[in-house]
Amino acid sequence: MNVLRNMARGALKLLRANGDYYAGERGPQIARRGPTTADEYLEEAASIMRERAAARDTPDGERSMERAVCAFNALYGGTMQDRVEMGLTPLSETLGWEFMACLKKARKAAGGYTEDDYVDDIAYSALSAESEGRAQGGALRHYLVDREGTNP
């Protein structure tokens, strides 16, 4: 038992010396060093794409964008055309958040459960509501109706 304890202490000393150790909420934690160079970022991205392809898409990699674009165009294509006809840019901030929510939905439809897809979808919907609320001049009060059936 003392041998194991001494090994653990030695390992913690080494981790501290390398800056890989920190005190987390649940006790000692090992910090994962992330990529720092362009090559490391490319390697990390390729690795993540392979993991996600195996979990929820095809052996060829992440291929949910086509589904997301089709869904987004079906839902918002007319809105974007209307914006262009009014002299506005086709994509507003709100529509950007809606597109991201469509992407997360397309990924969820592709296969295995990944909690990140659900959490991000919820976050994008909340950000879309916030954005549209600002665009409409504040809170979306038109959803509130008083007892007489009129907006306050």
C-alpha positions in Angstrom: 0.0 0.0 0.0 2.8 2.4 0.8 4.4 1.6 -2.5 1.3 2.7 -4.4 0.9 5.8 -2.3 4.6 6.7 -3.0 4.1 6.1 -6.7 1.0 8.3 -6.7 2.9 11.1 -4.9 5.7 10.8 -7.3 3.3 11.0 -10.3 1.6 14.1 -8.8 5.0 15.8 -8.3 5.8 15.1 -12.0 2.4 16.4 -13.1 2.8 19.6 -11.0 6.3 20.2 -12.4 5.0 19.9 -15.9 2.0 22.2 -15.2 -0.5 19.3 -16.0 -2.0 19.2 -12.5 -4.5 21.4 -10.8 -6.8 21.2 -7.8 -10.3 20.6 -9.2 -13.7 20.6 -7.4 -13.5 16.8 -7.0 -9.8 16.7 -5.9 -6.7 16.5 -7.9 -7.2 16.7 -11.6 -5.0 16.2 -14.6 -5.2 19.1 -17.1 -5.5 17.9 -20.7 -3.2 19.9 -22.9 -4.9 21.1 -26.0 -3.4 21.8 -29.4 -1.2 24.9 -29.6 0.1 24.7 -33.2 -1.7 24.7 -36.5 -0.6 21.1 -37.2 -1.9 20.0 -33.7 -5.2 21.7 -34.4 -5.5 19.9 -37.7 -4.7 16.5 -36.1 -7.2 17.2 -33.2 -10.0 18.2 -35.7 -9.4 15.0 -37.8 -9.5 12.9 -34.7 -12.7 14.4 -33.5 -14.3 14.0 -37.0 -13.4 10.3 -37.0 -14.9 9.9 -33.5 -18.1 11.7 -34.5 -18.4 9.8 -37.7 -18.2 6.5 -35.9 -20.8 7.6 -33.3 -23.4 9.2 -35.4 -22.8 9.5 -39.1 -21.0 7.6 -41.9 -17.6 6.0 -42.1 -16.7 8.9 -44.5 -17.0 11.4 -41.7 -19.3 14.2 -40.6 -22.0 14.5 -43.3 -24.9 16.1 -41.5 -24.6 19.6 -43.1 -26.7 18.6 -46.2 -29.6 17.5 -44.0 -29.3 20.7 -42.0 -29.3 23.0 -45.1 -32.3 21.2 -46.6 -34.2 21.5 -43.3 -33.2 25.2 -42.9 -34.2 26.1 -46.5 -37.6 24.3 -46.1 -38.3 26.3 -42.9 -36.7 29.7 -43.6 -36.1 29.9 -47.4 -39.1 32.1 -47.9 -38.1 34.3 -45.0 -34.7 34.8 -46.4 -36.2 35.7 -49.8 -38.5 38.2 -48.1 -35.5 39.8 -46.4 -33.6 40.2 -49.7 -36.7 41.8 -51.3 -36.8 44.3 -48.4 -33.2 45.2 -49.0 -31.9 43.3 -46.0 -29.2 40.7 -45.8 -30.6 37.2 -46.3 -29.4 35.9 -42.9 -30.2 37.7 -39.7 -28.6 36.9 -36.3 -31.8 35.1 -35.3 -31.7 33.0 -38.5 -28.1 32.2 -37.8 -29.0 30.7 -34.4 -31.9 28.8 -36.1 -29.5 27.4 -38.6 -27.2 26.2 -35.8 -30.2 24.5 -34.2 -31.1 22.8 -37.5 -27.5 21.5 -37.7 -27.8 20.0 -34.2 -31.1 18.4 -35.1 -29.6 17.0 -38.3 -26.8 15.5 -36.2 -29.2 14.1 -33.7 -31.1 12.4 -36.5 -27.9 10.8 -37.8 -27.4 8.2 -35.1 -26.3 7.6 -31.6 -27.1 9.8 -28.6 -24.6 12.6 -28.0 -25.6 14.8 -25.1 -23.8 17.7 -26.6 -26.2 17.8 -29.6 -29.2 18.2 -27.2 -27.6 20.8 -24.9 -26.4 22.9 -27.9 -29.8 22.7 -29.6 -31.4 24.0 -26.4 -28.8 26.8 -26.2 -29.2 27.8 -29.8 -33.0 28.0 -29.4 -32.6 30.2 -26.3 -30.1 32.5 -28.2 -32.5 32.7 -31.1 -35.3 33.8 -28.8 -33.0 36.4 -27.2 -31.9 37.7 -30.6 -35.4 37.9 -31.9 -36.6 39.6 -28.7 -34.0 42.3 -29.3 -34.9 42.6 -32.9 -38.6 43.1 -32.0 -37.7 45.9 -29.6 -37.5 44.1 -26.3 -39.3 41.2 -24.7 -41.8 39.4 -26.9 -44.8 40.9 -25.1 -47.2 40.0 -27.9 -47.5 36.5 -26.4 -48.9 38.0 -23.2 -52.7 38.4 -23.3 -54.7 40.0 -20.5 -58.1 38.7 -19.3 -60.0 40.7 -21.9 -58.0 39.1 -24.7 -56.0 42.1 -25.6 -52.2 42.6 -25.4 -51.1 44.7 -22.4 
